[in-house]
């Protein structure tokens, strides 16, 4: 049962990282494109 807790924690962590990194990636792509 505990592996579900670990899976949920890992998913939440990846989601937080994605939300934090996505704006920077988008800004970098727009900067490199121009």
N, C-alpha and C positions, 0 to 999 in steps of 0.2 A: 504493500500500500504506500510505503514511503517514496517509492520511485515516482509515483504520480505527483507527489509534492515537489520532488526535485525537478521533474519535467515542467511543472507549472512555474517554478521559480526560474528555471533556465529560459522558458518562453517569455516570461515577464522581463527578464534581464535583456534578452535579445531585442524585445520590443522597445525597451527604453533606449538601448544603444542605437537602434534604427531611427527612432524619433530624434535623437540628439544629432546623429551624423547626417541624416538626409538633407537638411538645409545646406550644410557645408558642401556636400557632394554636388548638389544642384548649383550652388554658387560657383564652385570650381569648374563645372562643365560649361556654364554660361561664360565664365571668364576665359577659358581655353578656346571656346568656339569663336569669340570675337577677335 
